[in-house]
Amino acid sequence: MASSFMPYCQHGFVAGRVAVEYRDRYLLYTEQGEQFAEVSGKLRHRATGIQDFPAVGDWVAIQQTERQATIQAILPRISKFSRKVAGSTTEEQVIATNVDTVFLVTGLDGDFNLRRIERYLILAWDSGAVPVIVLNKADLCPDFDQRIAEVEAISLGVSVIALSAAQQQGMEALQPYLQPGRTIALLGSSGVGKSTLTNQLKGEQVQAVQSVRQGDDRGKHTTTHRQLIPLPSGALIIDTPGMRELQLWSGIESLPETFTDIEAIAQRCRFRNCQHEQEPGCAVQQAILKGQIDAQRLLNYQKLQRELHYLARKQDQQAAMAEKQRWKKMHKSMRNHSKQQW
């Protein structure tokens, strides 16, 4: 990061890191302490969408004056968590950046969902950070060993840690990831205990917590905004609001990393373009009959594959439309310039 900041340092700018993103300003951590800043007009003008504005975790170059501080540039991101914005709009929303490890937090209660974990794994692999699955509320799980086995079966090569944040049980297993200077993001649905986990790691009440609903174990959005929080170990943690409907933004390249078992077996299918449905010689269907692959896992793999291909097509169409609009503006500007000369 120091090398990318050097050109800005020569112009008298200082470095900061985005801790909280508000509607029209940002709280930054700097060498001088916490400081509020706004985006410069130049950076705002160059932005093509919300993805080009600072996000929690970003390193930024700041110009300081007696009256205010302005963010002049966003330094290159080493990792980035993005999702599609809610609704029908095809636009990227950056959740967090420059994260080393992501704790994918799931509750071992009534809200336990293997398919949701698979979706979060795609997001994590696509970000460039290292995923760790954290199974919280272990004290509320009567079939503990079975749940652990189910998660390990769908997360090959990913560490799985079971604990109870509320009871402070198993928390020591997280320590290897909390080294000084490392950044960890917490991702998971509402009610899985992310805020409780944050408070335990911080050693004080920094995030409000609420009990989950009776009957379905689903919680409310206790955390209302993303925040970068320093920990006593020297690490930093980003708590995020719960995301029940996680719409992927990209990840077609990360799909094989999440479904390595299906991808490996598919290599043995008779036809290269096998859809793993009714084709003769389908090795994947044979693996399901033998109990080597869960049928629901295959269905989710196919669903996510269709979703990501559709999203890629929409993004290509949007990019082509934006390029067309750019050329129209350029030609219009050229025509106006020619008329003025005449």
N, C-alpha and C positions, 0 to 999 in steps of 0.2 A: 504493500500500500504506500510505503514511503516514496518509492520511485515514481508512482503515478501522481503523487501530490507535489513533487518537486517543481514543476512549471508554475503551479499556483503559489507556492511558497515564495518564489522569486518575485511575484507581483504583490507581496505583502499580505496574502490571504492566510488564514489559519485553518486548521483541520478540526472537524467536529464529527460526532456520530449521532445519528437520529435516535432519540430515546422514545419519544412519543409523537405521533402525528395527529394534529388537531385539524379542524376544518380549514383554517387559513394560515396557520403557523405551526412551527415545530419546536419541540423542546430538544436541545442538543446537549451532549456531554462534550466538554472541551477541557483543555489543560487549565483553563481559568475557572472551571466549574460549570454548573448548569447555565444554559443561556437559551432564550427564545430567539427564533429567527424566522424570516419570511423568505419566500422564493423571489429571486430577482426577476425583473421584467424580461430580461433577455432569456433566462432559462424557461420562463413561462411561455414566451413567444415561440420558442423552438419545440416545445412539447407537442407531440401529435396525439397524446392521449394520457389517461391517468397513470399509465405505466411509466411515463417519463418524468414523473414527479418523485421527490424523495420518499422513501419508505423506511419503516423502522428497521434499524440495522445498517442503513447506508452510511458510508463515510462521505463527507461533503467538504467542499472548500467554501469558507465563509469570509466575507468582507465585513469588517467591523468599523462602525463609525460611532460618534458620541451619541447619536440618536437611536440607532438600531443596528442589527446584524442581518445581512442578506446572504442567502445561499446562492453562490455563483455557479457551482458545478457539482455533479454527482460523480464520485470516483468509481472506477470499474468494479463491478460486483463479482465476488468469487463464487457466490451461490445465490440462488433466487427461488423463492417459493411463490408460485403464481397460481391463480385459479381464474376461471371465467366469471365475470360479474353476474350477479343474479338477473334473471329475466331473459328476454330474447336477444338482447344486445350482444354482439360478438366483440368483446373487449376484455383485455387482460387486467386483472387486479393483482398487484404485487402484495403479498402478505408479509414477507420478511426477507431480509437479504443478509449476506455475509455470515451465514450460519454454518458451523462446523458439524454439529450433531443435531438431529431432530428426534425428540421423544414423541413417538406416536402413542398417545395415552388412550387406553380403553378400559372401561369398567368391567370387572368380573361379576356383574350383577345382571339384572333383567335386560339391560340394554346391550349386552354382549352381541357382537355381530361380525362374523368372519369376513363377509363380503365388503363391509365398510373398511376393515383393516387392509384388504387388498387394494381398495381405491386410494387409501392414504399412502400405501407403499409406492404406488405409481408416482404420486406427487413428490414423495421424498426422493426416490431415485432420480427423478427428472430434475430436481433442484440442484444436485451436485453435493448435497450434504449426506452424512452417514446416518441411516435410520436405525433407531433402537425402539423396539416395541416394549412399552411399559404397561403391564397389566395391573391396574389399581384395584383396590377394594378386595384384596385376596381374602380378607377375614370374612367376607360375605358370600364366599363361593363354596357350596357344599361338594361340588364335583371338580375340585381344583386340578387334580392330575389330568383329567380328561380335557379340560379347557386348555391347559398348557400344551398338551400333545396336539390338539387341533390347531393352535396358533403356530407351533413349530412346523407343522406339516405344510403350511401355506407361506412360510417366511424363511425359505432356505437361505442360509448365509447371513441372517439377521439375528442379532442378539435379542433374546426375550427375557425380560425381567419382571417378576411378580412381586408386588409389595402392597402395603396398606399405608397410604400417606396419613390418613386420619389417626391410625394407631401407631405410626412411626415404626412400622415393621418392614424390614428389608431395604431401608433407605440407603444403607451402606453400599449396595450394589451399584448405585449411580455415581459414586465418588470418582471412579476412573475417567468419567466423561466431564468432570467439573474442574479441570485444571485451569490455572491462571491464564487469562487471555482468550480462553475458548468461549464460543457463543453457542448456546443451546436454545432451540425453539420447541415449545410445547404445542402440539397439534392434537385435536380430538374434538369429539362432540360435546355439547353442553351436558353437564352433570357427571362427567367422568372423573372429576377431581383435579383438574389442572391448577386451579387457584389454590386448593389445599396443598398440593405438591409444591407450588411456588412458595407458599408461606413456610413450609417445613424446611425447604432448602435455604431460604433467606434467614430463617431463625426469628422471624417476627411477622406480624399481621400486615402484609402489604397489599393483599388482594382480598376483597370481600368474598365470602362463601355463602352458599345457600343449600338447603337440603333438597334432594330430588323429590319428584312427585311420587306419591304412593301408587302402586299398580304397575307402572311401566319403567320406573327408575330413570326417567328423563328429567334433566335439570333445566333451569332457566339460564339465560346468558348473563352470568355473574360478572365476567370480564367484558366491559363495553368497548374497549379499544386495546390495540396492541401496545405493549410497553417493554422496553429494554431495562432489565433490573439487574444491578450488580449484586453478586453473591459474596458471602464472606470468604469463599475459597479463592476469589479472584476471577472466577468465571462470570459470564453474564447470561441471563436467561430471558427469553422473549415469551411472555404469556400471551395467548391469542384468544379472542372470543370463540365460543363453540361454533362449529360448522357442521350442522346436520346434513344440509344439502351441499355437498362438496362437488362443484362442477369443475371438471378438469379443464385446463387451458392447453396443455400439451402433454406429451408423454408416450407417443407412439414408439419412440426408441427405448423407453423404459419399460414397456409392457413385457418384453422377454425376460427382464431382470426380476419382475414380480412373479411371472409364471414360468420359471425355468424348468419345472417338471413337465409341463404340457409342451413347451417348446422342444425339449429334448426328445420326448416320445414322438412328437409330430414328425421328426426327421425320418422315422421309420415307416411313415404312411406310404402306400403304394403310389399315390399321385401327389405331385409337388404342390398343387393348388387345392389340396384336400380341405374341405370345410368342416370336417370332423362331425358329420351328421349321418348320412345314409350311404356314403361312398364305400365301395368294396375295398378291403385291405386297409381300413383306417386303424392305425395303431392306437390312436387316442381312445376310440370307442372300445377297443379290446382291453385297454388298460382300465377303463371304467368297469367293464364286466368282471375283471379280475380283482377289483377293489383297490387298484393302485392309484386311481384319481377319483376324487369326489365329483359326481355329476353336476352338482351345483357350482363347483369351482369352474368347470368347463363352461357352463352357461354364463357365469360372470365374466370369464375371459372373453367370450364371444361378444357379450354386451359391451364391455369396455373397448374392445377392438373396433366395433361399429361406431361407438360414440367418438372415439379419437379420430377415426377416418373422416367422419362427418364434420367434426370441428376443424380438421385440417383443410377440408374443401371450403368451408365458410371463411376461414382465414385467408386462403388464396384468393377467393372472390373479393374479399374486402381489400386486400392489398392491391389487386388489379384495379379496383374502382378508385382507390386513393391515388394510384399512379396516373390514372386517366384524368382525375381532377387536377392533379399537379400540372400535367401538360396543358390542359385547357387554360389554367391560370397563366402559365408561362406564355402561351400563344396570344392570349388576350393582352398581356402586358406588352408584348412585342408589337402588336398591331397599334395599340395606343401610342407607343413610342414613335412609330413610323408616322402616324397622323400628326403628332406634335411637330415633327421635323418639317412636314410639308406646310 
